[in-house]
């Protein structure tokens, strides 16, 4: 359950990584941005400053502690002319854990466990991969909801695709399976204002 009044949040997915390009399940692995990802992070910084104006400097800034999100945050803040290190991290914003599947593509997993890949496709929200610490989107939603309930002022959050899918479900009421399958862009910003969600990009 998420509280009724959520302060203004700008949620940004980390920029592109080589594992994104290869279709590998990253989860909690510490993968750096590639050149395109770095450009995306800087572009999101320019877009955010243009949209929110000078007041953005007074917001809270929080990121997942993984490398790709911290790099995105620092490039984003640098593009806005802010101190690149002046932000906090929160472990509740770490990406969904894929357990034993991390580092593999779904095609590689399907070659050894086709039944599990089919089960996941049928109910992606509730599916929990094998392995220690693996999570379903439902499990992920518990820690995301806990974080959302503690947000008490305007915030810029740099996180992961899984976190933003959960936000779409918890805040906008997107059906669970639809949210789990929703493609999260790395060059747009999700604006959360109450129960309304909008995508902001460089082109408007």
Backbone as CSV, one residue per row, in Angstrom:
resi,resn,N_x,N_y,N_z,CA_x,CA_y,CA_z,C_x,C_y,C_z
1,UNK,0.843,-1.195,0.000,0.000,0.000,0.000,0.883,1.252,0.000
2,UNK,0.522,2.211,-0.841,1.267,3.468,-0.936,0.371,4.597,-0.456
3,UNK,0.947,5.534,0.289,0.170,6.650,0.820,-0.497,7.433,-0.297
4,UNK,-1.588,8.112,0.045,-2.396,8.790,-0.970,-1.674,9.962,-1.615
5,UNK,-0.896,10.709,-0.843,-0.247,11.908,-1.366,1.254,11.672,-1.524
6,UNK,1.691,11.500,-2.760,3.105,11.322,-3.062,3.670,12.670,-3.529
7,UNK,4.754,13.167,-2.923,5.364,14.414,-3.416,5.842,14.261,-4.857
8,UNK,6.111,15.365,-5.488,6.605,15.360,-6.862,7.899,14.546,-6.962
9,UNK,7.919,13.593,-7.883,9.101,12.766,-8.111,9.422,12.772,-9.605
10,UNK,10.680,12.982,-9.927,11.176,12.756,-11.285,12.021,11.485,-11.234
11,UNK,11.572,10.437,-11.920,12.281,9.163,-11.921,13.009,8.989,-13.251
12,UNK,14.287,8.655,-13.171,15.138,8.507,-14.357,15.739,7.102,-14.353
13,UNK,15.589,6.392,-15.450,16.274,5.109,-15.574,17.735,5.364,-15.944
14,UNK,18.625,4.533,-15.440,20.046,4.653,-15.796,20.231,4.583,-17.314
15,UNK,21.327,5.141,-17.794,21.643,5.094,-19.216,22.017,3.688,-19.688
16,UNK,22.186,3.571,-20.971,22.453,2.285,-21.624,23.780,1.686,-21.169
17,UNK,23.792,0.353,-21.032,25.012,-0.401,-20.751,25.222,-1.425,-21.863
18,UNK,26.401,-2.013,-21.902,26.647,-3.050,-22.905,25.772,-4.271,-22.657
19,UNK,25.456,-4.547,-21.408,24.554,-5.674,-21.140,23.139,-5.374,-21.626
20,UNK,22.709,-4.109,-21.582,21.437,-3.750,-22.205,21.465,-4.061,-23.691
21,UNK,22.555,-3.685,-24.331,22.703,-3.905,-25.775,22.629,-5.395,-26.091
22,UNK,23.257,-6.210,-25.257,23.313,-7.655,-25.485,22.073,-8.387,-24.982
23,UNK,21.174,-7.669,-24.319,19.962,-8.288,-23.799,20.195,-9.147,-22.579
24,UNK,21.249,-8.850,-21.801,21.551,-9.648,-20.615,20.791,-9.121,-19.393
25,UNK,20.379,-10.028,-18.551,19.657,-9.678,-17.331,20.659,-9.148,-16.314
26,UNK,20.572,-7.861,-16.007,21.574,-7.228,-15.151,21.266,-7.385,-13.673
27,UNK,20.017,-7.154,-13.296,19.656,-7.261,-11.897,20.579,-6.444,-11.011
28,UNK,21.151,-7.097,-10.012,22.006,-6.415,-9.039,23.478,-6.415,-9.441
29,UNK,23.803,-6.865,-10.631,25.198,-6.836,-11.082,25.640,-5.391,-11.320
30,UNK,26.911,-5.114,-11.070,27.436,-3.747,-11.174,28.045,-3.522,-12.556
31,UNK,27.222,-3.119,-13.503,27.639,-2.929,-14.888,27.707,-1.428,-15.186
32,UNK,28.812,-0.942,-15.788,28.933,0.496,-16.054,28.159,0.939,-17.291
33,UNK,27.948,2.234,-17.406,27.360,2.812,-18.613,28.326,2.678,-19.784
34,UNK,27.759,2.581,-20.991,28.600,2.706,-22.178,28.536,4.154,-22.673
35,UNK,29.148,4.418,-23.811,29.208,5.800,-24.315,27.827,6.374,-24.561
36,UNK,26.933,5.574,-25.143,25.567,6.039,-25.378,24.862,6.335,-24.061
37,UNK,25.064,5.474,-23.072,24.443,5.673,-21.770,24.892,6.950,-21.093
38,UNK,26.151,7.286,-21.258,26.659,8.524,-20.675,26.004,9.737,-21.350
39,UNK,25.853,9.666,-22.653,25.176,10.766,-23.369,23.726,10.885,-22.929
40,UNK,23.056,9.745,-22.753,21.661,9.767,-22.313,21.530,10.415,-20.937
41,UNK,22.456,10.097,-20.043,22.412,10.663,-18.696,22.565,12.187,-18.738
42,UNK,23.517,12.661,-19.522,23.715,14.108,-19.640,22.497,14.775,-20.267
43,UNK,21.918,14.123,-21.282,20.737,14.670,-21.938,19.567,14.772,-20.960
44,UNK,19.395,13.760,-20.114,18.319,13.802,-19.117,18.544,14.953,-18.136
45,UNK,19.805,15.232,-17.813,20.100,16.360,-16.945,19.675,17.681,-17.566
46,UNK,20.005,17.876,-18.832,19.596,19.105,-19.532,18.078,19.203,-19.615
47,UNK,17.426,18.079,-19.927,15.966,18.060,-20.042,15.310,18.393,-18.711
48,UNK,15.809,17.803,-17.643,15.229,18.024,-16.325,15.367,19.479,-15.892
49,UNK,16.534,20.072,-16.133,16.731,21.471,-15.754,15.820,22.383,-16.570
50,UNK,15.669,22.087,-17.861,14.803,22.901,-18.707,13.346,22.792,-18.266
51,UNK,12.943,21.614,-17.806,11.545,21.397,-17.419,11.246,21.973,-16.031
52,UNK,12.147,21.728,-15.080,11.874,22.089,-13.690,12.429,23.453,-13.301
53,UNK,13.386,23.968,-14.069,13.951,25.273,-13.757,14.929,25.240,-12.593
54,UNK,15.248,26.413,-12.089,16.263,26.532,-11.043,15.858,25.849,-9.730
55,UNK,14.565,25.668,-9.516,14.110,25.056,-8.266,14.598,23.621,-8.118
56,UNK,15.020,22.987,-9.207,15.449,21.604,-9.160,16.616,21.414,-8.192
57,UNK,17.420,22.445,-8.007,18.560,22.341,-7.106,18.172,22.133,-5.655
58,UNK,16.919,22.447,-5.301,16.466,22.291,-3.920,15.817,20.932,-3.667
59,UNK,15.692,20.126,-4.712,15.088,18.804,-4.568,16.035,17.857,-3.831
60,UNK,15.476,16.784,-3.269,16.292,15.661,-2.841,16.725,14.883,-4.078
61,UNK,17.937,14.352,-4.066,18.432,13.504,-5.155,18.860,12.174,-4.542
62,UNK,18.292,11.095,-5.039,18.601,9.767,-4.507,18.751,8.774,-5.652
63,UNK,19.695,7.861,-5.505,19.959,6.874,-6.556,20.074,5.478,-5.965
64,UNK,19.832,4.498,-6.790,20.231,3.131,-6.461,21.749,3.143,-6.277
65,UNK,22.288,2.342,-5.355,23.737,2.348,-5.136,24.559,1.617,-6.194
66,UNK,23.912,1.032,-7.201,24.674,0.334,-8.232,25.427,1.321,-9.118
67,UNK,26.514,0.856,-9.725,27.412,1.727,-10.490,26.700,2.468,-11.602
68,UNK,25.883,1.780,-12.384,25.258,2.423,-13.547,24.300,3.546,-13.152
69,UNK,23.660,3.410,-11.984,22.760,4.469,-11.537,23.537,5.633,-10.930
70,UNK,24.600,5.317,-10.204,25.422,6.401,-9.647,26.111,7.196,-10.764
71,UNK,26.597,6.506,-11.788,27.193,7.219,-12.926,26.162,8.114,-13.601
72,UNK,24.954,7.591,-13.780,23.884,8.381,-14.401,23.565,9.608,-13.561
73,UNK,23.443,9.416,-12.259,23.143,10.534,-11.369,24.225,11.614,-11.455
74,UNK,25.468,11.224,-11.429,26.549,12.207,-11.426,26.657,12.942,-12.759
75,UNK,26.434,12.242,-13.851,26.430,12.906,-15.158,25.225,13.840,-15.281
76,UNK,24.081,13.394,-14.778,22.860,14.207,-14.803,23.047,15.483,-13.983
77,UNK,23.574,15.350,-12.777,23.783,16.528,-11.929,24.839,17.455,-12.533
78,UNK,25.878,16.882,-13.119,26.894,17.703,-13.764,26.321,18.520,-14.901
79,UNK,25.422,17.898,-15.682,24.791,18.607,-16.806,23.906,19.751,-16.327
80,UNK,23.428,19.663,-15.080,22.594,20.717,-14.518,23.416,21.756,-13.768
81,UNK,24.735,21.573,-13.730,25.595,22.520,-13.037,25.584,22.347,-11.525
82,UNK,25.219,21.145,-11.050,25.171,20.871,-9.617,26.372,20.034,-9.189
83,UNK,26.678,20.070,-7.901,27.748,19.248,-7.342,27.437,17.779,-7.635
84,UNK,28.316,17.106,-8.356,28.008,15.751,-8.832,27.920,14.738,-7.701
85,UNK,28.490,15.013,-6.556,28.509,14.056,-5.450,27.440,14.318,-4.391
86,UNK,26.663,15.363,-4.553,25.706,15.749,-3.517,24.364,15.032,-3.716
87,UNK,24.348,13.742,-3.438,23.125,12.951,-3.522,23.268,11.774,-2.569
88,UNK,22.167,11.115,-2.281,22.178,9.944,-1.407,21.849,8.690,-2.217
89,UNK,22.044,7.532,-1.620,21.659,6.270,-2.253,20.727,5.511,-1.313
90,UNK,19.941,4.613,-1.893,19.004,3.810,-1.099,18.955,2.402,-1.690
91,UNK,19.265,1.408,-0.867,19.319,0.025,-1.354,17.957,-0.475,-1.830
92,UNK,16.881,0.168,-1.394,15.548,-0.258,-1.841,15.306,0.054,-3.309
93,UNK,16.186,0.859,-3.910,16.055,1.215,-5.325,16.918,0.348,-6.234
94,UNK,17.585,-0.674,-5.673,18.352,-1.610,-6.507,17.393,-2.388,-7.407
95,UNK,17.862,-2.730,-8.579,17.035,-3.437,-9.558,16.558,-4.789,-9.032
96,UNK,15.443,-5.254,-9.582,14.936,-6.606,-9.362,16.071,-7.617,-9.504
97,UNK,16.209,-8.515,-8.528,17.249,-9.541,-8.614,16.762,-10.719,-9.461
98,UNK,17.566,-11.107,-10.439,17.233,-12.253,-11.291,17.912,-13.536,-10.819
99,UNK,18.508,-13.504,-9.639,19.096,-14.718,-9.081,20.113,-15.372,-9.997
100,UNK,19.938,-16.663,-10.243,20.877,-17.427,-11.067,20.886,-16.994,-12.531
101,UNK,19.890,-16.238,-12.939,19.794,-15.832,-14.336,20.618,-14.593,-14.668
102,UNK,21.103,-13.897,-13.680,21.833,-12.659,-13.955,23.079,-12.928,-14.798
103,UNK,23.277,-12.072,-15.790,24.397,-12.231,-16.708,24.052,-13.018,-17.955
104,UNK,22.865,-13.624,-17.977,22.440,-14.416,-19.130,21.367,-13.680,-19.933
105,UNK,21.222,-14.037,-21.175,20.093,-13.569,-21.969,18.945,-14.555,-21.775
106,UNK,17.733,-14.126,-22.092,16.597,-15.044,-21.982,16.744,-16.211,-22.951
107,UNK,17.391,-15.970,-24.096,17.631,-17.053,-25.046,18.553,-18.107,-24.446
108,UNK,19.557,-17.661,-23.712,20.466,-18.598,-23.052,19.743,-19.375,-21.950
109,UNK,18.884,-18.692,-21.209,18.117,-19.373,-20.170,17.158,-20.385,-20.795
110,UNK,16.502,-19.983,-21.896,15.531,-20.862,-22.553,16.170,-22.136,-23.092
111,UNK,17.457,-22.072,-23.395,18.150,-23.253,-23.912,18.278,-24.353,-22.857
112,UNK,18.279,-23.958,-21.571,18.431,-24.943,-20.500,17.176,-25.080,-19.632
113,UNK,16.316,-24.069,-19.637,15.108,-24.109,-18.807,13.923,-23.497,-19.552
114,UNK,13.527,-24.086,-20.693,12.443,-23.485,-21.493,11.112,-23.402,-20.744
115,UNK,10.855,-24.356,-19.839,9.605,-24.339,-19.084,9.504,-23.137,-18.169
116,UNK,10.628,-22.756,-17.556,10.623,-21.605,-16.663,10.445,-20.295,-17.430
117,UNK,11.043,-20.207,-18.609,10.883,-19.003,-19.422,9.427,-18.859,-19.858
118,UNK,8.764,-19.972,-20.186,7.341,-19.936,-20.561,6.477,-19.540,-19.366
119,UNK,6.809,-20.062,-18.188,6.061,-19.710,-16.980,6.198,-18.228,-16.694
120,UNK,7.406,-17.696,-16.858,7.641,-16.265,-16.639,6.821,-15.426,-17.611
121,UNK,6.796,-15.823,-18.879,6.061,-15.046,-19.880,4.568,-15.016,-19.573
122,UNK,4.051,-16.086,-18.985,2.622,-16.167,-18.690,2.225,-15.315,-17.490
123,UNK,3.147,-15.118,-16.552,2.838,-14.324,-15.359,4.118,-13.662,-14.865
124,UNK,4.561,-12.656,-15.603,5.850,-12.026,-15.334,5.874,-11.316,-13.987
125,UNK,4.751,-10.776,-13.546,4.721,-10.021,-12.287,5.039,-10.923,-11.098
126,UNK,4.501,-12.117,-11.080,4.651,-12.993,-9.915,5.788,-14.005,-10.049
127,UNK,6.405,-14.094,-11.220,7.440,-15.104,-11.414,8.714,-14.750,-10.651
128,UNK,9.255,-15.729,-9.946,10.497,-15.562,-9.195,11.557,-16.510,-9.763
129,UNK,12.623,-15.970,-10.354,13.666,-16.829,-10.927,14.315,-17.695,-9.847
130,UNK,15.013,-18.751,-10.242,15.714,-19.574,-9.258,16.949,-18.855,-8.716
131,UNK,17.379,-19.251,-7.534,18.612,-18.702,-6.991,18.408,-17.842,-5.766
132,UNK,19.460,-17.711,-4.995,19.443,-16.921,-3.775,19.174,-15.448,-4.080
133,UNK,18.313,-14.834,-3.304,17.965,-13.407,-3.392,17.117,-13.057,-4.615
134,UNK,16.752,-14.040,-5.455,15.927,-13.735,-6.631,14.567,-13.191,-6.193
135,UNK,14.017,-12.285,-7.006,12.762,-11.629,-6.661,11.763,-11.698,-7.807
136,UNK,10.508,-11.626,-7.467,9.449,-11.350,-8.438,9.180,-9.852,-8.413
137,UNK,8.399,-9.357,-9.379,8.007,-7.949,-9.327,7.140,-7.671,-8.104
138,UNK,6.351,-8.652,-7.693,5.537,-8.473,-6.496,6.423,-8.250,-5.274
139,UNK,7.472,-9.052,-5.133,8.400,-8.873,-4.014,9.100,-7.516,-4.122
140,UNK,9.519,-7.165,-5.330,10.163,-5.869,-5.545,9.244,-4.730,-5.122
141,UNK,7.954,-4.885,-5.389,7.004,-3.806,-5.085,6.938,-3.505,-3.593
142,UNK,7.255,-4.474,-2.749,7.209,-4.232,-1.303,8.256,-3.211,-0.895
143,UNK,9.475,-3.369,-1.402,10.506,-2.403,-0.997,10.345,-1.058,-1.704
144,UNK,9.827,-1.072,-2.935,9.577,0.199,-3.619,8.475,0.973,-2.894
145,UNK,7.421,0.276,-2.475,6.342,0.940,-1.731,6.864,1.525,-0.426
146,UNK,7.746,0.788,0.245,8.321,1.297,1.493,9.105,2.576,1.243
147,UNK,9.850,2.626,0.129,10.597,3.842,-0.207,9.639,4.991,-0.535
148,UNK,8.642,4.724,-1.367,7.692,5.767,-1.749,7.006,6.369,-0.530
149,UNK,6.684,5.543,0.440,5.990,6.032,1.627,6.864,6.911,2.511
150,UNK,8.171,6.887,2.280,9.075,7.742,3.054,9.483,9.011,2.309
151,UNK,9.141,9.119,1.025,9.442,10.340,0.275,8.550,11.458,0.808
152,UNK,9.157,12.528,1.288,8.361,13.589,1.912,8.597,14.969,1.313
153,UNK,9.361,15.026,0.214,9.570,16.309,-0.460,9.932,16.039,-1.913
154,UNK,9.889,17.047,-2.797,10.219,16.833,-4.204,11.565,16.132,-4.361
155,UNK,11.598,15.134,-5.245,12.748,14.243,-5.326,13.067,13.868,-6.768
156,UNK,14.363,13.797,-7.063,14.840,13.210,-8.313,15.425,11.848,-7.964
157,UNK,14.916,10.822,-8.610,15.317,9.451,-8.313,15.924,8.816,-9.561
158,UNK,17.152,8.330,-9.461,17.775,7.601,-10.571,17.791,6.128,-10.194
159,UNK,17.099,5.337,-10.980,16.903,3.948,-10.599,16.972,3.024,-11.817
160,UNK,16.111,2.027,-11.855,16.168,0.975,-12.874,14.796,0.756,-13.499
161,UNK,14.800,0.033,-14.606,13.544,-0.251,-15.293,12.533,-0.958,-14.417
162,UNK,12.996,-1.940,-13.628,12.080,-2.673,-12.762,11.425,-1.787,-11.716
163,UNK,12.201,-0.885,-11.141,11.658,0.042,-10.141,10.570,0.905,-10.762
164,UNK,10.812,1.390,-11.972,9.851,2.277,-12.622,8.599,1.520,-13.061
165,UNK,8.741,0.239,-13.418,7.559,-0.576,-13.730,6.673,-0.713,-12.495
166,UNK,7.297,-0.919,-11.356,6.545,-1.021,-10.110,5.841,0.297,-9.797
167,UNK,6.506,1.424,-10.035,5.878,2.726,-9.815,4.648,2.893,-10.705
168,UNK,4.743,2.447,-11.956,3.591,2.524,-12.858,2.399,1.754,-12.299
169,UNK,2.681,0.635,-11.662,1.610,-0.183,-11.077,1.080,0.438,-9.788
170,UNK,1.989,0.823,-8.885,1.576,1.309,-7.578,0.916,2.683,-7.628
171,UNK,1.428,3.561,-8.468,0.938,4.953,-8.488,-0.147,5.160,-9.541
172,UNK,0.095,4.663,-10.748,-0.860,4.905,-11.835,-1.907,3.809,-11.971
173,UNK,-1.744,2.718,-11.222,-2.723,1.639,-11.294,-2.629,0.800,-12.550
174,UNK,-1.495,0.851,-13.247,-1.330,0.007,-14.425,-1.434,-1.458,-14.006
175,UNK,-2.195,-2.281,-14.731,-2.303,-3.698,-14.364,-0.926,-4.345,-14.227
176,UNK,-0.798,-5.255,-13.273,0.497,-5.820,-12.915,1.231,-6.417,-14.107
177,UNK,0.567,-7.255,-14.887,1.253,-7.901,-16.005,1.673,-6.872,-17.057
178,UNK,0.807,-5.902,-17.303,1.138,-4.841,-18.272,2.340,-4.038,-17.793
179,UNK,2.365,-3.714,-16.505,3.486,-2.958,-15.951,4.784,-3.756,-16.056
180,UNK,4.725,-5.057,-15.767,5.921,-5.898,-15.813,6.503,-5.992,-17.215
181,UNK,5.673,-5.827,-18.216,6.127,-5.936,-19.609,6.403,-4.580,-20.250
182,UNK,6.144,-3.497,-19.533,6.273,-2.153,-20.101,7.738,-1.824,-20.378
183,UNK,8.010,-1.312,-21.570,9.376,-0.942,-21.946,9.708,0.441,-21.383
184,UNK,10.723,0.511,-20.533,11.098,1.768,-19.882,12.235,2.427,-20.657
185,UNK,12.020,3.632,-21.193,13.072,4.308,-21.961,14.216,4.801,-21.086
186,UNK,15.368,4.949,-21.704,16.543,5.455,-20.981,16.880,6.891,-21.365
187,UNK,16.035,7.499,-22.179,16.269,8.877,-22.600,15.067,9.775,-22.293
188,UNK,14.173,9.288,-21.395,13.029,10.077,-20.967,12.945,10.046,-19.446
189,UNK,12.194,10.978,-18.897,12.041,11.111,-17.449,10.576,10.909,-17.096
190,UNK,10.327,10.097,-16.073,8.969,9.867,-15.609,8.647,10.865,-14.501
191,UNK,7.664,11.719,-14.747,7.234,12.698,-13.757,6.031,12.141,-13.008
192,UNK,6.180,12.025,-11.690,5.108,11.531,-10.831,4.575,12.703,-10.024
193,UNK,3.337,13.093,-10.295,2.712,14.215,-9.587,1.365,13.742,-9.077
194,UNK,1.302,13.384,-7.805,0.092,12.767,-7.276,-0.091,11.402,-7.917
195,UNK,-1.259,11.166,-8.489,-1.512,9.905,-9.191,-1.284,10.031,-10.695
196,UNK,-0.833,11.207,-11.139,-0.614,11.420,-12.568,0.840,11.182,-12.929
197,UNK,1.060,10.437,-14.009,2.399,10.154,-14.490,2.530,10.649,-15.923
198,UNK,3.615,11.359,-16.206,3.887,11.873,-17.544,5.333,11.590,-17.906
199,UNK,5.579,11.379,-19.200,6.945,11.196,-19.690,7.464,12.498,-20.264
200,UNK,8.652,12.868,-19.850,9.278,14.111,-20.309,10.517,13.746,-21.116
201,UNK,10.668,14.362,-22.273,11.836,14.106,-23.096,12.407,15.392,-23.621
202,UNK,13.552,15.301,-24.270,14.229,16.468,-24.819,13.362,17.193,-25.829
203,UNK,12.512,16.430,-26.529,11.671,17.011,-27.576,10.308,17.456,-27.057
204,UNK,10.091,17.315,-25.747,8.833,17.798,-25.182,7.937,16.702,-24.641
